C-alpha cells in the first residue's frame, strides 16, 4: 500500500545534528500517522517519535527537547530533525506508517517500513 525510503543518516560527533527524511509512495500519505523508530545493536526496536494526521506530535522521553518530527503532505515526506546528538542515539532509524488510538496517545505501526538509515554518534 505504501513504500517508504529513508535518507539523511551518517556519522556525527556528539553534540552535532542530523536531519532524516522519509519519502512515501504508493498510497495517500496524508491518511497515515507516521513514526520514527530506531534499533541499536542488541536492543529492541523502539518508537522515537510520531506525528498524527492532525500534526500532533509525541516523543520518547530520551529525545524530548532534542528531536523534532514534522511532515509535509504535499511532498509525501516526514522528517526527523535531531539536535544535540549523544552516543546513545546511535542506531538504525526506520520510518513507519501507522495509526493512532485514544486521541493520539498511542501509536500502532502498520507493516510499512523503510529500509533504515544508520546514525552513528561518536567522537
GIZIKA-V660023 format. One record per residue. N is the residue number from 1. PSI is psi in radians with two decimals (999 if undefined). OMEGA is omega as a letter, one per 30 degrees, with the letter a starting at -180 (NA if undefined). Layout:
BEGIN
N;PSI;OMEGA + N;PSI;OMEGA
END
This chain:
BEGIN
1;-0.66;l + 2;2.42;l + 3;2.41;a + 4;2.42;l + 5;2.12;l + 6;2.71;l + 7;2.91;l + 8;-0.10;l + 9;2.99;l + 10;-2.95;l + 11;2.26;a + 12;2.61;l + 13;2.70;l + 14;2.40;a + 15;-0.17;a + 16;-3.08;a + 17;2.63;l + 18;2.66;l + 19;2.02;l + 20;2.51;l + 21;2.59;l + 22;2.16;a + 23;2.32;a + 24;2.66;l + 25;2.81;l + 26;-0.12;a + 27;3.11;l + 28;1.81;a + 29;-0.65;a + 30;-0.25;a + 31;-0.11;a + 32;2.44;l + 33;2.63;a + 34;2.42;a + 35;2.67;l + 36;2.22;l + 37;2.84;l + 38;2.69;l + 39;2.03;l + 40;2.76;l + 41;2.28;l + 42;0.11;a + 43;2.82;l + 44;2.68;l + 45;2.32;a + 46;2.59;l + 47;2.15;a + 48;-0.79;a + 49;2.70;l + 50;2.80;l + 51;2.35;a + 52;3.04;l + 53;-0.60;l + 54;0.21;l + 55;0.30;l + 56;2.59;a + 57;2.69;l + 58;2.54;a + 59;2.62;l + 60;2.57;a + 61;-0.57;a + 62;-0.30;a + 63;-0.03;a + 64;2.34;a + 65;-0.20;a + 66;-0.60;a + 67;2.60;l + 68;2.17;l + 69;2.47;l + 70;2.90;l + 71;2.67;l + 72;1.70;a + 73;-0.54;l + 74;-0.47;l + 75;0.10;a + 76;0.75;a + 77;2.62;l + 78;2.56;a + 79;2.71;l + 80;1.85;l + 81;2.12;a + 82;2.03;l + 83;2.86;l + 84;0.85;a + 85;2.52;a + 86;2.75;l + 87;-0.57;l + 88;-0.22;l + 89;-0.14;a + 90;2.16;a + 91;2.97;l + 92;2.23;a + 93;2.32;a + 94;2.44;l + 95;2.51;a + 96;2.50;l + 97;2.37;a + 98;-2.67;l + 99;2.88;l + 100;2.76;l + 101;2.92;l + 102;0.88;l + 103;0.44;l + 104;0.08;a + 105;-0.25;a + 106;2.36;l + 107;2.30;l + 108;2.09;l + 109;2.42;l + 110;2.97;a + 111;0.93;l + 112;1.86;a + 113;2.57;l + 114;3.13;a + 115;-0.24;a + 116;2.61;l + 117;2.33;a + 118;2.27;l + 119;2.13;l + 120;2.14;a + 121;1.92;a + 122;2.55;l + 123;999;NA
END
